Amino acid sequence: MSKQTDILEFTDVELVRKLCGPNHANLALIEAAFDVYIEAPGSAVHINGDTPRRARAGELVKEIYQRLERGWPCGPSDIRALIRAMGQGKVKAASAEAIIPFPRRSPIVPKTTRQEIFINAMRDETITFGVGPAGTGKTFLATAYGASLLARGEVNKFIACRPAVEAGERLGFLPGDLNEKVDPYMQPIWDALHMVLGRDEVDRRRAAGDIEVAPLAFMRGRTLSDAFVVIDEAQNATVPQMKMVLTRLGERAKYAVTGDPTQTDLPHGQPSGLAHALGILEGIKGIRQIHFEAADVVRHPLVGKIVDAYEKTGATRAVTGAESAGVAKTLARGTDMADDT
């Protein structure tokens, strides 16, 4: 089959430069994925290769340009995600409602279909569970969505909490004041907040009390109103802890509950509050569960392969569907769920 060249003409030279990426890194990814050769003189993109490969590469180039026209970011990780989606025949722009906007920075755009569903669920539902393997963007998206609501004045507070569970350590034995004890556990939350709001804005809002990051136990006895609340690493919450924090829900509040049921650090034999909640809360109006898979991993490409390898060996299994319902029924019969008010 002879190789020919397709020429795609665009109107904005600067957007074509962004499409190419630093040192044409984005084009290199497309070339490697579709076995084509790409040049970008001026406002045009030339694609040389076999006809089917040219067509697929051209479809992707057009999608990237359209995203850039909307002000969406298109770095190497975004390109890799689009290439993976093309392998499944699913390349399409996320709807405008599925992005996470910010006043003075590019929006956060979902990289997979389930990420898009997760963002829509956080918008539409009161409590959204995002569960699945590491690297699928659960914590980042939940934190970014809450930070966006705060930045746009749609909530008065952003609250994030995690169970302080680590092998061999307890908060009381760690050196320093409360913040110094707690912050290492909460670093993924701080990293996400700094990325989307900037360190200065985070420090200002933290000092004003608009941003609160604390261990899960600190939610006891409170009513969380007019706030977006992220409950992260929820697989490490006990059943009573999960009941406690879910029943803190107040007026004009939303929850995002994230975790991986296969990676609990609770003592052996201690049931996970996340697995229990997934079973007993399924089907309740206002609550939605999004189950991420290895295909949704957006970290280094090897992470998805590692997750796949573990799942194939049966070393870890997500507790979902009928299994979680069975776990829930067992726990509901045998667990004393005291009211933590």
DRENMARLUM-520310 format. One record per residue (C-alpha): residue in three letters; x, y, z. Coordinates in Angstrom, 3 decimals. Layout:
BEGIN
('ALA' (X Y Z)),
...
END
This chain:
BEGIN
('MET' (0.000 0.000 0.000)),
('SER' (1.520 3.330 -1.060)),
('LYS' (2.067 6.058 1.443)),
('GLN' (0.547 9.443 0.779)),
('THR' (0.215 12.728 2.646)),
('ASP' (-2.918 14.330 4.074)),
('ILE' (-2.792 18.065 4.738)),
('LEU' (-4.983 19.427 7.536)),
('GLU' (-5.398 23.197 7.385)),
('PHE' (-6.114 25.141 10.589)),
('THR' (-6.571 28.848 11.252)),
('ASP' (-4.582 29.502 14.435)),
('VAL' (-0.805 29.056 14.200)),
('GLU' (-0.382 29.350 17.976)),
('LEU' (-2.845 26.535 18.608)),
('VAL' (-0.984 24.358 16.110)),
('ARG' (2.219 25.008 18.073)),
('LYS' (0.459 23.920 21.272)),
('LEU' (-0.876 20.882 19.432)),
('CYS' (2.680 19.881 18.543)),
('GLY' (3.852 20.201 22.160)),
('PRO' (7.339 21.116 23.418)),
('ASN' (9.921 19.844 20.929)),
('HIS' (7.029 18.212 19.034)),
('ALA' (6.554 15.726 21.896)),
('ASN' (2.809 15.375 21.189)),
('LEU' (3.419 14.689 17.508)),
('ALA' (6.010 12.058 18.426)),
('LEU' (3.407 10.212 20.499)),
('ILE' (0.932 10.249 17.594)),
('GLU' (3.604 9.110 15.136)),
('ALA' (4.574 6.179 17.350)),
('ALA' (0.962 5.152 17.950)),
('PHE' (-0.126 5.168 14.294)),
('ASP' (3.150 4.577 12.429)),
('VAL' (2.908 7.829 10.504)),
('TYR' (5.188 10.804 9.922)),
('ILE' (3.878 14.264 10.856)),
('GLU' (5.107 17.764 10.077)),
('ALA' (3.503 21.034 11.122)),
('PRO' (4.610 23.944 8.928)),
('GLY' (2.758 27.113 9.892)),
('SER' (-0.926 26.538 10.472)),
('ALA' (-1.086 23.189 8.665)),
('VAL' (-0.402 19.636 9.791)),
('HIS' (0.952 17.149 7.213)),
('ILE' (0.413 13.447 7.910)),
('ASN' (2.267 10.879 5.805)),
('GLY' (1.527 7.147 5.954)),
('ASP' (-0.824 4.383 4.871)),
('THR' (-4.412 5.478 4.277)),
('PRO' (-6.082 3.885 7.359)),
('ARG' (-3.307 5.112 9.661)),
('ARG' (-3.424 8.627 8.203)),
('ALA' (-7.164 8.742 8.770)),
('ARG' (-6.899 7.707 12.423)),
('ALA' (-4.021 10.082 13.122)),
('GLY' (-5.895 12.900 11.380)),
('GLU' (-8.998 12.241 13.495)),
('LEU' (-6.892 12.562 16.630)),
('VAL' (-5.125 15.736 15.444)),
('LYS' (-8.501 17.377 14.732)),
('GLU' (-9.798 16.394 18.175)),
('ILE' (-6.720 17.869 19.877)),
('TYR' (-7.093 21.129 17.946)),
('GLN' (-10.784 21.395 18.860)),
('ARG' (-9.945 20.848 22.527)),
('LEU' (-7.312 23.569 22.379)),
('GLU' (-9.884 25.932 20.824)),
('ARG' (-12.037 25.372 23.930)),
('GLY' (-9.094 26.268 26.172)),
('TRP' (-8.604 22.696 27.326)),
('PRO' (-5.113 21.396 28.171)),
('CYS' (-3.532 18.834 25.841)),
('GLY' (-0.221 17.697 27.300)),
('PRO' (1.441 14.317 26.745)),
('SER' (-0.768 12.570 29.328)),
('ASP' (-3.881 13.892 27.559)),
('ILE' (-2.544 12.669 24.200)),
('ARG' (-1.825 9.202 25.626)),
('ALA' (-5.355 9.037 27.044)),
('LEU' (-6.844 9.976 23.670)),
('ILE' (-4.701 7.384 21.907)),
('ARG' (-5.911 4.717 24.361)),
('ALA' (-9.501 5.818 23.762)),
('MET' (-8.990 5.570 19.988)),
('GLY' (-7.957 1.966 20.460)),
('GLN' (-11.448 1.401 21.868)),
('GLY' (-13.119 3.520 19.192)),
('LYS' (-14.291 6.087 21.730)),
('VAL' (-12.570 9.344 20.786)),
('LYS' (-14.908 12.241 21.425)),
('ALA' (-14.815 15.538 23.226)),
('ALA' (-16.062 15.541 26.788)),
('SER' (-19.234 17.563 27.183)),
('ALA' (-18.833 21.076 28.521)),
('GLU' (-20.694 20.004 31.664)),
('ALA' (-18.154 17.261 32.362)),
('ILE' (-15.144 19.536 32.713)),
('ILE' (-14.055 21.165 35.981)),
('PRO' (-13.747 24.939 35.409)),
('PHE' (-11.573 27.397 37.321)),
('PRO' (-11.644 31.205 37.226)),
('ARG' (-8.000 31.825 36.275)),
('ARG' (-6.606 28.593 34.853)),
('SER' (-7.338 25.956 32.253)),
('PRO' (-10.167 23.609 33.176)),
('ILE' (-9.598 20.048 34.325)),
('VAL' (-10.756 17.713 31.556)),
('PRO' (-11.569 13.999 32.009)),
('LYS' (-9.161 11.607 30.337)),
('THR' (-11.441 8.553 30.291)),
('THR' (-15.155 7.896 29.915)),
('ARG' (-15.496 6.870 33.577)),
('GLN' (-13.748 10.037 34.703)),
('GLU' (-16.357 11.969 32.726)),
('ILE' (-19.145 9.961 34.374)),
('PHE' (-17.563 10.594 37.803)),
('ILE' (-17.482 14.373 37.240)),
('ASN' (-21.105 14.369 36.061)),
('ALA' (-22.130 12.310 39.090)),
('MET' (-20.458 14.757 41.509)),
('ARG' (-22.404 17.538 39.797)),
('ASP' (-25.769 15.764 39.851)),
('GLU' (-25.768 13.669 43.030)),
('THR' (-25.404 14.445 46.730)),
('ILE' (-23.046 11.549 47.522)),
('THR' (-20.769 10.022 44.883)),
('PHE' (-18.588 6.960 45.454)),
('GLY' (-15.555 6.691 43.177)),
('VAL' (-13.876 3.339 43.742)),
('GLY' (-11.213 1.399 41.899)),
('PRO' (-7.474 0.865 41.453)),
('ALA' (-4.692 3.350 42.091)),
('GLY' (-3.909 5.868 39.372)),
('THR' (-7.439 6.348 38.038)),
('GLY' (-7.651 9.971 39.215)),
('LYS' (-10.299 9.465 41.898)),
('THR' (-8.706 11.616 44.604)),
('PHE' (-7.462 14.273 42.201)),
('LEU' (-10.811 14.709 40.435)),
('ALA' (-12.779 14.791 43.692)),
('THR' (-10.398 17.370 45.175)),
('ALA' (-10.341 19.436 41.986)),
('TYR' (-14.134 19.416 41.751)),
('GLY' (-14.534 20.597 45.341)),
('ALA' (-11.813 23.236 44.905)),
('SER' (-13.594 24.482 41.777)),
('LEU' (-16.883 24.874 43.674)),
('LEU' (-15.028 26.789 46.395)),
('ALA' (-13.186 29.036 43.929)),
('ARG' (-16.461 29.872 42.145)),
('GLY' (-18.316 30.586 45.400)),
('GLU' (-20.761 27.676 45.095)),
('VAL' (-19.785 26.315 48.530)),
('ASN' (-18.312 28.043 51.573)),
('LYS' (-15.927 25.266 52.598)),
('PHE' (-13.825 22.485 51.159)),
('ILE' (-13.280 19.654 53.646)),
('ALA' (-11.153 16.576 53.053)),
('CYS' (-10.628 13.722 55.484)),
('ARG' (-8.866 10.369 55.502)),
('PRO' (-8.643 7.597 58.064)),
('ALA' (-5.226 7.945 59.741)),
('VAL' (-4.251 4.306 59.293)),
('GLU' (-0.603 3.362 58.861)),
('ALA' (1.262 0.199 59.744)),
('GLY' (2.915 0.532 63.146)),
('GLU' (2.190 4.228 63.708)),
('ARG' (-0.504 6.272 65.373)),
('LEU' (-0.916 10.019 65.302)),
('GLY' (-0.286 10.380 69.002)),
('PHE' (3.189 8.901 68.690)),
('LEU' (4.319 11.148 65.844)),
('PRO' (6.368 14.296 66.619)),
('GLY' (5.117 17.859 66.155)),
('ASP' (1.870 19.760 66.563)),
('LEU' (-1.447 18.623 65.121)),
('ASN' (-0.797 19.923 61.593)),
('GLU' (2.653 18.324 61.528)),
('LYS' (1.165 15.006 62.635)),
('VAL' (-1.712 15.093 60.159)),
('ASP' (-0.243 16.604 56.977)),
('PRO' (1.839 13.568 55.888)),
('TYR' (-1.348 11.500 55.769)),
('MET' (-3.082 14.210 53.747)),
('GLN' (-0.290 14.979 51.254)),
('PRO' (-2.199 13.694 48.177)),
('ILE' (-5.003 16.144 49.012)),
('TRP' (-2.578 19.051 49.467)),
('ASP' (-0.795 18.142 46.232)),
('ALA' (-4.070 18.267 44.300)),
('LEU' (-5.152 21.549 45.938)),
('HIS' (-1.804 23.196 45.206)),
('MET' (-1.995 22.040 41.591)),
('VAL' (-5.449 23.472 40.879)),
('LEU' (-5.574 26.545 43.141)),
('GLY' (-1.912 27.440 43.638)),
('ARG' (0.002 27.355 46.900)),
('ASP' (-0.673 31.001 47.842)),
('GLU' (-4.438 30.664 47.358)),
('VAL' (-4.503 27.418 49.327)),
('ASP' (-2.546 28.993 52.210)),
('ARG' (-4.862 32.031 52.229)),
('ARG' (-8.023 29.952 52.238)),
('ARG' (-6.627 27.538 54.813)),
('ALA' (-5.845 30.427 57.150)),
('ALA' (-9.374 31.772 56.638)),
('GLY' (-10.891 28.381 57.455)),
('ASP' (-12.294 27.847 53.957)),
('ILE' (-10.131 24.755 53.446)),
('GLU' (-9.934 22.053 56.082)),
('VAL' (-7.996 18.800 55.806)),
('ALA' (-8.169 16.500 58.808)),
('PRO' (-8.309 12.869 59.937)),
('LEU' (-11.680 11.205 59.577)),
('ALA' (-12.123 10.981 63.352)),
('PHE' (-12.230 14.799 63.551)),
('MET' (-15.614 14.790 61.762)),
('ARG' (-17.322 13.200 64.780)),
('GLY' (-20.123 15.283 66.309)),
('ARG' (-20.175 17.856 63.483)),
('THR' (-22.762 18.789 60.862)),
('LEU' (-21.074 19.493 57.531)),
('SER' (-23.193 22.109 55.743)),
('ASP' (-22.619 24.298 52.667)),
('ALA' (-19.440 22.332 51.928)),
('PHE' (-17.893 19.897 49.502)),
('VAL' (-16.478 16.972 51.464)),
('VAL' (-13.933 14.452 50.151)),
('ILE' (-13.627 11.195 52.116)),
('ASP' (-10.418 9.729 50.732)),
('GLU' (-8.853 6.281 51.265)),
('ALA' (-12.294 5.223 52.485)),
('GLN' (-11.360 1.537 52.376)),
('ASN' (-9.459 2.188 55.624)),
('ALA' (-12.553 3.466 57.432)),
('THR' (-14.292 1.038 59.765)),
('VAL' (-18.014 0.443 59.433)),
('PRO' (-18.878 2.720 62.422)),
('GLN' (-16.519 5.430 61.082)),
('MET' (-18.173 5.343 57.657)),
('LYS' (-21.628 5.560 59.199)),
('MET' (-20.440 8.444 61.384)),
('VAL' (-19.052 10.559 58.549)),
('LEU' (-21.902 9.874 56.112)),
('THR' (-24.445 10.955 58.728)),
('ARG' (-22.615 14.285 59.202)),
('LEU' (-24.187 15.420 55.898)),
('GLY' (-25.824 18.832 56.275)),
('GLU' (-27.760 21.262 54.083)),
('ARG' (-26.202 22.281 50.724)),
('ALA' (-23.383 19.759 51.146)),
('LYS' (-21.987 17.206 48.730)),
('TYR' (-19.738 14.216 49.380)),
('ALA' (-17.212 12.429 47.198)),
('VAL' (-16.090 9.119 48.733)),
('THR' (-12.997 7.590 47.130)),
('GLY' (-11.005 4.433 47.746)),
('ASP' (-9.857 1.038 46.550)),
('PRO' (-11.583 -1.864 48.342)),
('THR' (-8.664 -4.166 47.426)),
('GLN' (-6.049 -2.145 49.347)),
('THR' (-7.328 -1.888 52.893)),
('ASP' (-4.765 -1.334 55.662)),
('LEU' (-7.184 -2.254 58.442)),
('PRO' (-6.134 -5.031 60.840)),
('HIS' (-6.775 -8.544 59.600)),
('GLY' (-10.424 -9.449 60.061)),
('GLN' (-11.559 -5.817 60.455)),
('PRO' (-14.313 -5.175 57.868)),
('SER' (-13.990 -2.155 55.598)),
('GLY' (-16.612 0.550 55.927)),
('LEU' (-16.290 1.281 52.209)),
('ALA' (-17.200 -2.261 51.127)),
('HIS' (-20.079 -2.263 53.597)),
('ALA' (-21.406 1.108 52.387)),
('LEU' (-21.208 0.094 48.725)),
('GLY' (-23.496 -2.831 49.483)),
('ILE' (-26.157 -1.253 51.671)),
('LEU' (-26.409 2.129 49.901)),
('GLU' (-26.706 0.888 46.321)),
('GLY' (-29.860 2.113 44.606)),
('ILE' (-30.635 4.957 47.015)),
('LYS' (-31.654 8.128 45.164)),
('GLY' (-29.044 10.869 45.499)),
('ILE' (-26.191 8.357 45.892)),
('ARG' (-24.204 7.012 42.962)),
('GLN' (-21.341 4.562 42.639)),
('ILE' (-18.687 4.827 39.901)),
('HIS' (-16.412 1.785 39.598)),
('PHE' (-13.086 2.530 37.878)),
('GLU' (-11.054 -0.190 36.171)),
('ALA' (-7.459 -0.743 35.077)),
('ALA' (-8.321 0.832 31.696)),
('ASP' (-8.948 4.123 33.533)),
('VAL' (-5.418 4.383 34.972)),
('VAL' (-3.939 7.737 33.938)),
('ARG' (-0.565 7.537 35.661)),
('HIS' (2.492 6.049 33.973)),
('PRO' (1.377 3.526 31.284)),
('LEU' (3.008 0.721 33.316)),
('VAL' (0.605 1.292 36.224)),
('GLY' (-2.347 0.004 34.222)),
('LYS' (-0.374 -3.103 33.250)),
('ILE' (0.616 -3.686 36.889)),
('VAL' (-3.016 -3.410 38.011)),
('ASP' (-4.050 -5.832 35.249)),
('ALA' (-1.357 -8.314 36.299)),
('TYR' (-2.511 -8.324 39.925)),
('GLU' (-6.152 -8.703 38.912)),
('LYS' (-5.327 -11.679 36.666)),
('THR' (-3.520 -13.489 39.490)),
('GLY' (-6.490 -13.026 41.804)),
('ALA' (-4.172 -11.477 44.411)),
('THR' (-6.603 -8.593 44.821)),
('ARG' (-10.259 -8.310 43.928)),
('ALA' (-12.566 -5.341 44.169)),
('VAL' (-15.584 -5.954 46.393)),
('THR' (-18.408 -4.832 44.144)),
('GLY' (-21.878 -5.771 42.955)),
('ALA' (-23.392 -8.917 44.397)),
('GLU' (-20.287 -9.645 46.476)),
('SER' (-20.416 -6.296 48.276)),
('ALA' (-24.133 -6.769 48.860)),
('GLY' (-23.368 -10.124 50.474)),
('VAL' (-20.664 -8.544 52.625)),
('ALA' (-23.084 -5.805 53.596)),
('LYS' (-25.759 -8.270 54.698)),
('THR' (-23.268 -10.230 56.768)),
('LEU' (-21.918 -7.102 58.437)),
('ALA' (-25.369 -5.667 59.030)),
('ARG' (-26.266 -8.822 60.962)),
('GLY' (-23.035 -9.161 62.885)),
('THR' (-21.615 -5.660 63.407)),
('ASP' (-22.576 -3.329 66.236)),
('MET' (-22.983 0.031 64.469)),
('ALA' (-23.273 2.444 67.377)),
('ASP' (-24.601 5.901 66.622)),
('ASP' (-21.565 8.218 66.761)),
('THR' (-23.304 11.504 67.429)),
END
